[in-house]
């Protein structure tokens, strides 16, 4: 793995565990075995590192979403695969990078916010597509438009992950996500 990738991997893990304001270049330098000056060569500022991480993480998410969408699964199974992405973060004692950055939005350099906004928009767009697909398959019953339900799901999943991490109650995460899916599948 190239040094730049090692730096990004280390920084991503640190942000997902501690937050953007909870780590320093010294933490990364120690972890990857380089001097801070060498780290600044790759990413002159912490904001530069943050921008790169949002891009990389968004790319990882998009790859996962395309993989799920490209499968022959029904919409309910696609939604379950999406929820599993959050569950894996919880199992790794991490938060979604987007969620962690969103919690610190007021302290981030404003140049990072458009990328963060695109990250959440991509999640909501994908969820909207899956919800529409599920409605067409007669799997989901939506009481409003799909985009509103998508934002609700995204918010609930981010919140469930945050609360489960804070409380250590992984079962509550599973119960919350099960209730979200059950409510979508209720027939009027």
Secondary structure, 3 states (H helix, E strand, C coil): CCHHHHHHHHHHHHHHHHCHHHCCHHHHHHHHCCCHHHHHHHCCCHHHHHHHHHHHHHHHHHHHHHHHHCCCCCHHHHHHHHHHHHHHHHHCCCCCHHHHHHHCHHHCCHHHHHHHHHHHHHHHHHHHHHHHHHHHCCCCCCCCCHHHHHHHHHHHHHHHHHHHHHHCCHHHHHHHHHHHHHHHHCCC
